[in-house]
Amino acid sequence: MLEIPKLIEPVFRKAGWKGPKSQAPLGKMPASAYTIANQIVDEFGGLTVGTCGLGTEMASSDVRFYERLRCGLFQAWAEQIGEVVAFASAHHDHMILSVGTDGTYYVFTDPDGQLYQGPQNFGELMCRLLWGYSYGSTISKDAYQF
């Protein structure tokens, strides 16, 4: 689940990552967004990888992995996406990265208040951010906001 593609492995190693701490059993999906995000923080917590700059389709981003999880975000989208847990910030803290229970990754962009549905693959999300590819499609906020 947290496999780092060979293409971006050097960026993670340059940031101080020593390689996988443990291998999750193949074919076994975690039961909650919290469990998935906790695995990410256990593996990468405290690391900052990549840089902001010219990317392929859009600007590339740095990714700063939290040392502690952040829950209760994105209530405006709760009905559509369910439980999500934040595990990192990106692009000089102008984006928040989170994961849902089904393993879908989300990117919230602070300047414009948009939430993007990304891939269901951690390595692909990292490639998109580090090389400057599209995050995914935007998700509309719930209609009933107070």
C-alpha positions as CSV (number, residue, x, y, z in Angstrom):
1,M,0.0,0.0,0.0
2,L,2.8,2.5,0.8
3,E,5.0,1.4,-2.0
4,I,7.3,4.1,-3.3
5,P,7.8,3.9,-7.1
6,K,11.5,3.6,-8.2
7,L,11.1,6.9,-10.0
8,I,10.7,8.9,-6.8
9,E,12.6,6.7,-4.4
10,P,15.8,8.9,-4.7
11,V,13.8,11.9,-3.6
12,F,12.6,10.1,-0.4
13,R,16.1,8.8,0.3
14,K,17.6,12.3,-0.1
15,A,15.1,13.4,2.6
16,G,16.4,10.8,5.0
17,W,14.1,7.8,4.4
18,K,16.0,4.6,4.9
19,G,13.6,2.3,3.2
20,P,10.5,0.4,4.3
21,K,10.2,-0.2,8.0
22,S,7.8,-3.1,7.6
23,Q,5.9,-4.8,4.9
24,A,2.1,-5.0,5.2
25,P,0.6,-8.3,4.3
26,L,-0.3,-8.4,0.6
27,G,-4.0,-8.2,-0.2
28,K,-5.0,-6.9,3.3
29,M,-6.6,-3.5,3.3
30,P,-6.7,-1.5,6.6
31,A,-10.1,-1.1,8.2
32,S,-10.1,2.7,8.6
33,A,-8.8,6.0,7.3
34,Y,-7.1,6.4,10.6
35,T,-5.2,3.0,10.2
36,I,-4.0,3.9,6.7
37,A,-2.9,7.4,7.7
38,N,-1.2,6.0,10.8
39,Q,0.8,3.6,8.6
40,I,1.9,6.6,6.5
41,V,3.0,8.6,9.6
42,D,4.8,5.6,11.1
43,E,6.8,5.2,7.9
44,F,7.4,8.8,6.9
45,G,6.5,11.1,9.9
46,G,8.7,14.1,10.1
47,L,10.2,13.9,6.6
48,T,10.0,16.7,4.0
49,V,10.4,15.4,0.5
50,G,10.6,17.3,-2.8
51,T,10.6,20.9,-3.7
52,C,8.1,23.5,-5.1
53,G,8.9,24.5,-8.6
54,L,8.2,24.0,-12.3
55,G,6.3,20.7,-12.8
56,T,5.0,18.7,-15.7
57,E,1.3,19.9,-15.9
58,M,1.4,22.2,-12.9
59,A,3.8,23.3,-10.2
60,S,5.6,20.5,-8.3
61,S,5.2,20.4,-4.6
62,D,7.2,19.6,-1.5
63,V,5.5,17.2,1.0
64,R,5.9,17.5,4.7
65,F,4.7,14.4,6.6
66,Y,3.1,15.1,9.9
67,E,4.4,13.4,13.1
68,R,0.8,13.2,14.4
69,L,-2.5,12.6,12.5
70,R,-5.1,15.3,12.0
71,C,-8.7,14.3,12.1
72,G,-12.0,16.1,11.7
73,L,-11.1,18.1,8.6
74,F,-13.2,18.6,5.5
75,Q,-16.7,18.6,7.1
76,A,-18.1,20.4,4.1
77,W,-17.5,17.2,2.1
78,A,-18.3,14.6,4.8
79,E,-21.5,13.3,3.2
80,Q,-19.6,12.6,-0.1
81,I,-16.3,11.3,1.1
82,G,-16.9,10.0,4.6
83,E,-14.1,9.8,7.2
84,V,-10.7,11.2,6.1
85,V,-7.5,11.7,8.1
86,A,-4.8,14.1,7.2
87,F,-1.2,12.8,7.2
88,A,0.8,15.6,5.5
89,S,0.9,19.1,4.1
90,A,2.3,20.1,0.7
91,H,3.3,23.1,-1.3
92,H,4.7,25.1,1.6
93,D,1.7,24.2,3.8
94,H,-0.8,25.4,1.2
95,M,-2.2,22.0,0.7
96,I,-3.4,19.2,3.1
97,L,-3.1,15.5,2.1
98,S,-5.6,13.0,3.5
99,V,-6.8,9.5,3.0
100,G,-10.3,8.0,3.3
101,T,-11.4,4.6,4.6
102,D,-11.6,3.1,1.0
103,G,-7.9,4.1,0.4
104,T,-8.7,7.1,-1.8
105,Y,-6.3,10.0,-1.3
106,Y,-7.5,13.6,-1.2
107,V,-5.7,17.0,-1.8
108,F,-7.1,20.1,-0.2
109,T,-5.8,23.4,-1.7
110,D,-6.0,26.2,0.9
111,P,-5.8,29.2,-1.4
112,D,-8.9,28.3,-3.3
113,G,-10.6,26.0,-0.8
114,Q,-10.9,23.1,-3.3
115,L,-10.8,19.4,-2.5
116,Y,-9.5,17.1,-5.2
117,Q,-10.1,13.3,-5.3
118,G,-6.8,11.7,-6.1
119,P,-5.7,8.1,-6.7
120,Q,-6.2,5.1,-4.5
121,N,-2.4,4.5,-4.5
122,F,0.0,6.3,-2.2
123,G,2.9,6.1,-4.6
124,E,0.9,7.5,-7.5
125,L,-0.2,10.5,-5.3
126,M,3.4,11.2,-4.4
127,C,4.4,11.1,-8.1
128,R,1.7,13.5,-9.0
129,L,2.7,16.0,-6.3
130,L,6.5,15.7,-6.7
131,W,6.5,15.9,-10.5
132,G,3.7,18.3,-10.9
133,Y,0.8,16.3,-12.4
134,S,-2.9,17.0,-11.8
135,Y,-4.1,16.0,-8.4
136,G,-7.5,14.7,-9.7
137,S,-11.0,15.9,-10.1
138,T,-12.6,18.5,-7.8
139,I,-15.3,17.5,-5.4
140,S,-18.3,19.9,-4.8
141,K,-19.0,20.8,-1.2
142,D,-22.2,19.5,0.4
143,A,-25.2,21.6,-0.4
144,Y,-26.3,22.1,3.2
145,Q,-23.7,24.3,4.9
146,F,-24.5,26.5,7.8
